[in-house]
Amino acid sequence: MNKEDPIGIFDSGIGGLTVANAVSKQLPNEQIIYFGDTTHLPYGDKSTEAIQHYSLHIADFLLGKRCKLILIACNTASAAAFDIVKTHIGDKVPVMNVIDPVVEAVAANTSINKIGIIGTKGTIKSGVYEHKLKTLRPDLESVSLATALLASMIEAGFYNNSVSQAVINSYLAYPDFSDIDGMILACTHYPLIEKEISSYFNHHVKIFESTNIVATRVKEKLAELNIMNDERRNTHHFFVSDFTESFEQTTKLFFQEKIHLEHFGIWDE
């Protein structure tokens, strides 16, 4: 690993660009190689075996791009494939996910006694957040709900309006959420609706979303390994396994600026 090598980030699609954007802001000298597996999105309704297969293949692709650290910027893939990816390439480069940093942040906040969790069907079904939280904070109560419509709603541009607020309110009216004091947004799309979620709870519930928490941990890991780049590099590359103009147009929602997607037929090989 060299300081000048890029950071590899991958997701089931383009939602992980929220995390890539936060990493780019906190580490402006670093080059990012992003891969969105748009051929297979969403991962939320795929089997564990399929997600592991996709993730291993993408990790090898990023390793081939000489990435010095690989971040799984997808909650579903983090839940299903982090351990197998780490076993596969962890002796070559550090591998990180978007779940552990959030869990650690929640566990460290002693003012949180009951935490709500919303995410895709795959993430919620895995029970990964509850299991990891119970390990670190046995006293912490957690309740979760699969919110399947939210990611597609956000990608369609429906957020911060009356339509999105109605859908969000319908989910958050889940009775088990009535007395929570914290909420984990267990999907990288959800930072875009953080304000609406907080508004529903009259801003009395602390919201934990992955972008800045994970970016901070990436920064700490690079510093710990002494592989943080000293000079600015702006040549980010954003790859997708299936290209459409709508994907490229939607990226601005997640990265906050227009970016160019490069099609790479990883599944054609």
N, C-alpha and C positions, 0 to 999 in steps of 0.2 A: 504494500500500500504506500502510495506517495501522496503528499499533501495536495498536489495538483490534480489528482484523480477526482472524478465526479462522485456525487451522491446519487445512488439509484433509488427511485421511488416507484412503486407500482400499485395499481388498483384494478378493480373489475371494470372500471370505466373512467370517467373524467371527474367524478366527485372527489377523488383523492387530490385533485389540484388545490383544494382548500388547504391541505396540509403542505403541499409543495410550495404554495404561496407564502405560508407562514415560515417555512424553512428558508426560503429565498430572502425574506425580510430580515430574519434574525441572523442569517449567514450570507450577507451580500457578496462575499468573495468566492462563494462556492458555486460550482457548476452542477446543475441538476440534469439527470437523464430520467425522464418519466415514461412509464409504459402503462397504457390503459387497455385492458383486454376487452375492447368493445365488441368483439365477436361473441363473447360468452356472457355479457352482462344481462341481467343482474346475477351476481353470485348467490344472492340470498335464497334462491330456490333450487340451487344445484346441490348434488350430493357432496359429502365430505371428500370422497375419493376423487371426484372430478375437480374440486377446488384445489386439492393437493397436487394433482397432475398439472393443472394450469400454473399454479404458483411455482412449482419446481422448474418448469420450462422457462417461465419468465425470469426467475432468479438466475438461471444459467445465461439467459440473454444479457442481463445486466452485468453479470460477472464478465461476460465477453466484451463488454464496453469498459472494462477496467474500473468499475465502481469500487470505491473504497469502503462504502457502507451501503447496506440495502435496507430500506424501510418499507414494510408492508403497510400501505396507507389505505387499508380496507379492513373494516371491523370483521366482516365475514371471513375473509382470508386469514386475518390475524388469529381468529378463533380456530379455524379448521386446519391451517397449514403452517403456522409459525414454527412449531416444534420440528416438523419434518424438514422445513427449509433450513432451519438452523443446524440440524443434524447433517444436512446435505452439503452446505457451504460454509457453515460457521467456523470451520478451521481455516478458511481463506479470508473471509471478511466478517465484520460484525453485522448481525442481523437484528433489526428492531421491529416492533409492531406498534399499533396505535392504542392497544388496550392497557398494557402494563403501566405506562406513565399516568394514565387517567386513574386507574385503580389506586395507584400509590398516592396520587394527589387527594383523592377522596378519603382514603384511609388515614392520611395525615391530618385531615381536617376534623378535629374532635368535636366541632359544633354540629356535625352531621350525625343524626341518630337514625334516620330512615331515608333511604335513597331510592329514587325512581330511575328506571332504565328504559329508554325507548330505542328501537333499532329495527333492522330487517328481521324477517322470519328466521333466517339462518343464524344470525347472531344471537337472538333471544332464545331460540331453541337449544343452542349449544350450552347455555347456562354459564358461559365462561366468566362473565362479570361477577355473578353471584358467588361462584366458586372461589375466584381470586380474592374478592372482598372478604369472604368468610375466613380465608386463611390469614389475612392481615388484620382484620377487625371482626372478631367473632361476635362482638356485641352489636354490630351494625345490622339493622334490618334492611332488606332490599326487596323491591317489587318491580316486575318488568312487564312490558307490553310490546308486542310486535306491531309496528306502525307502517304497514306495507305500502300505503299510498303516498307517503311523504316524499320519498326520493324521486319518484316519477313526476309528482306534482312540481317539485323544485326544478327538475330538468326541463319541464314544460314552461318554466318562467312564472309559475304561480307561487309567489311568496310576497309577504308584506302587502297583502291586499285582503279584501273582505272574503274572497273565495278561500284563500289559504288559511285565514284565521278561523273560518268555520270548520274546516277539516281538522285543523290542529286542536281546536276547542273540543271537538267530538272525541278525539283520542284522549286528550288530557282530562276529560271528565270521568275517566276510569276511576271507579270508587276507591281502589287501593292507593291512588295518588292523593287522596284528600288530605292526608296529614304528613306528607313528605317534607323534608327541609332541604333536599338536594335532588338534582336531576342530572343523569348522565345522558348526553346526546351520543348514542353509540352508532353513529353513522356519519361519515365525512361530508355528507350533504347538509346535515342539520345545522352547522354553524350559520347557514344563511337564514335560518328561521329562529335563531336564538332569541332575538328581541320579541318575537311573537310568543314564544314559549314562556319567556320571563314575564311578559305582560299578562298572560293568562293567570299566572300565580301572583299577580300584583307585585312582582319583583321581590317577593318574600322567600323565594326558593333559590338557592345558589345553583347556578348552571355550570356543569363541567363539560366542556367540549374539547376535542382532541387537538385542534390546530396548534395553538401556542404552547400548550403543555408538552406536546410531542416535539415541536421544534426546539424548545428549550432543552429537552433531553438529548436530542441529536447534537446540539451544540456542546453540551456537557460531555457526551461520548467522544466527539472529535477532539476536544481539549484533553480529555483523559488519555487518549491514545496518541496525542501530539501529532494529529494529522489534519489540523485545521489549516485551510489554505491562507497564505499571507497576502496574495495579490488578487485583485478583483478579476473574475471571469464571468462574462455575461452570455456565453454561448450555451444556454439551456437547450435541450432537445426534448421534444414531446412526441412520443410514438404511440400509435394505436394499432390494434390488430385488424380493425375494420374501419375504414374512413367514410364518413359522410359529411356534407357541408353543415348539416344541422349539429353534428358533434362539435365541429370547429366553432360555430357561432355560439354554442352553449358554453364553451370554455371560459368566456369572459365572465360568466356568473361566478365561476369558482376561482379563477386566477386574478380577477379584477383588472385584467388588461387583455387585449387581443393577442393571441398567440397562434403560431402555425403548427398544425398537427402533421406529423409525417406518418404515412402508412407503412407499416412493416408487417409483411405476411408471415408472422411467426408460426402460424399453423399450416402454412403451405409447404414448409420444409419437409 
